[in-house]
Amino acid sequence: MTKATMPRSTDRLIDFLGDVGQRWGLPAVACRVHGYLYLIARPVPEAELEKGLGLSGKPLAEALAWLADYQLATCADRSWRTDTDPWVLMLRALQERRQREVEPALELLRDCHRDIASDSGQDRVLRLQVGKLLALVEDLAAIDMQTRRLPPRALRQLVGIGGRAARLFDRTRGRKDRE
């Protein structure tokens, strides 16, 4: 499928994924390539990616390398593919981000908290603020750890139930922005 033969809505969706990814601190081109691979749902040779996305050379190579590094795409027989299950992709991406971001953040916060707590000359407010931030990240990491213990099917069901309950609540109580 080339950019010229791709439905306009699909092209818009791929561009949107690149924009959203960039807002989340991810490479926009890699998110566009990943979106294309996901939507096509079959192995795609690099030449088709070049034509389909209007990319070539270094930007495409960097995007594919990033996707491979994050285990979001694989190459076999000179063709690239990604999983067709968005849950698998989300969980894989979360695992990579957890290892690269949450674990180092926890280590840094614990070191800072320990250093500040051991220095009696430190400002009490500073000690309190770092402690609150550490507690938040530790709580989020603990929730994450427990959700990883759930089988993927159970996690899907829990999120699905929560989503349906939230939509029902919106319909019956009306949508109100949080203050």
Contacts in CASP RR format, 6 or more apart in sequence:
PFRMAT RR
TARGET T0000
AUTHOR 0000-0000-0000
METHOD contacts of the structure
MODEL  1
MTKATMPRSTDRLIDFLGDVGQRWGLPAVACRVHGYLYLIARPVPEAELE
KGLGLSGKPLAEALAWLADYQLATCADRSWRTDTDPWVLMLRALQERRQR
EVEPALELLRDCHRDIASDSGQDRVLRLQVGKLLALVEDLAAIDMQTRRL
PPRALRQLVGIGGRAARLFDRTRGRKDRE
1 40 0 8 1.000
1 48 0 8 1.000
1 52 0 8 1.000
2 48 0 8 1.000
2 51 0 8 1.000
2 52 0 8 1.000
3 11 0 8 1.000
3 51 0 8 1.000
3 52 0 8 1.000
3 53 0 8 1.000
3 54 0 8 1.000
6 52 0 8 1.000
10 39 0 8 1.000
13 35 0 8 1.000
13 39 0 8 1.000
14 32 0 8 1.000
14 35 0 8 1.000
14 36 0 8 1.000
14 39 0 8 1.000
14 53 0 8 1.000
15 32 0 8 1.000
17 31 0 8 1.000
17 32 0 8 1.000
17 34 0 8 1.000
17 35 0 8 1.000
18 26 0 8 1.000
18 28 0 8 1.000
18 29 0 8 1.000
18 31 0 8 1.000
18 32 0 8 1.000
19 28 0 8 1.000
20 31 0 8 1.000
21 27 0 8 1.000
21 28 0 8 1.000
21 31 0 8 1.000
22 28 0 8 1.000
22 31 0 8 1.000
27 62 0 8 1.000
27 63 0 8 1.000
27 66 0 8 1.000
29 55 0 8 1.000
29 59 0 8 1.000
29 60 0 8 1.000
29 62 0 8 1.000
29 63 0 8 1.000
30 62 0 8 1.000
30 63 0 8 1.000
30 64 0 8 1.000
30 66 0 8 1.000
30 67 0 8 1.000
32 53 0 8 1.000
32 55 0 8 1.000
32 63 0 8 1.000
33 49 0 8 1.000
33 53 0 8 1.000
33 55 0 8 1.000
33 60 0 8 1.000
33 63 0 8 1.000
33 64 0 8 1.000
33 67 0 8 1.000
33 73 0 8 1.000
33 80 0 8 1.000
34 67 0 8 1.000
34 72 0 8 1.000
34 73 0 8 1.000
34 82 0 8 1.000
35 82 0 8 1.000
36 44 0 8 1.000
36 49 0 8 1.000
36 52 0 8 1.000
36 53 0 8 1.000
37 44 0 8 1.000
37 49 0 8 1.000
37 67 0 8 1.000
37 73 0 8 1.000
37 80 0 8 1.000
37 81 0 8 1.000
37 82 0 8 1.000
38 82 0 8 1.000
38 83 0 8 1.000
38 84 0 8 1.000
38 86 0 8 1.000
38 89 0 8 1.000
41 84 0 8 1.000
42 81 0 8 1.000
43 76 0 8 1.000
43 77 0 8 1.000
43 79 0 8 1.000
43 80 0 8 1.000
43 81 0 8 1.000
44 79 0 8 1.000
44 80 0 8 1.000
44 81 0 8 1.000
45 78 0 8 1.000
45 79 0 8 1.000
45 80 0 8 1.000
46 60 0 8 1.000
46 64 0 8 1.000
46 78 0 8 1.000
46 79 0 8 1.000
46 80 0 8 1.000
49 55 0 8 1.000
49 60 0 8 1.000
49 64 0 8 1.000
49 80 0 8 1.000
50 56 0 8 1.000
50 57 0 8 1.000
50 60 0 8 1.000
53 60 0 8 1.000
55 63 0 8 1.000
64 73 0 8 1.000
64 75 0 8 1.000
64 80 0 8 1.000
67 73 0 8 1.000
67 80 0 8 1.000
67 82 0 8 1.000
68 74 0 8 1.000
68 75 0 8 1.000
70 92 0 8 1.000
70 93 0 8 1.000
70 96 0 8 1.000
71 92 0 8 1.000
71 96 0 8 1.000
72 82 0 8 1.000
72 89 0 8 1.000
72 92 0 8 1.000
72 93 0 8 1.000
73 80 0 8 1.000
73 81 0 8 1.000
73 82 0 8 1.000
74 80 0 8 1.000
74 81 0 8 1.000
74 82 0 8 1.000
82 89 0 8 1.000
83 89 0 8 1.000
83 92 0 8 1.000
87 152 0 8 1.000
87 155 0 8 1.000
87 156 0 8 1.000
88 152 0 8 1.000
91 152 0 8 1.000
91 155 0 8 1.000
94 144 0 8 1.000
98 144 0 8 1.000
102 137 0 8 1.000
102 140 0 8 1.000
102 141 0 8 1.000
102 144 0 8 1.000
105 137 0 8 1.000
106 134 0 8 1.000
106 137 0 8 1.000
106 138 0 8 1.000
106 141 0 8 1.000
109 130 0 8 1.000
109 131 0 8 1.000
109 133 0 8 1.000
109 134 0 8 1.000
109 137 0 8 1.000
110 134 0 8 1.000
112 130 0 8 1.000
112 134 0 8 1.000
113 127 0 8 1.000
113 130 0 8 1.000
113 131 0 8 1.000
113 134 0 8 1.000
116 122 0 8 1.000
116 126 0 8 1.000
116 127 0 8 1.000
116 130 0 8 1.000
117 127 0 8 1.000
147 155 0 8 1.000
150 158 0 8 1.000
END
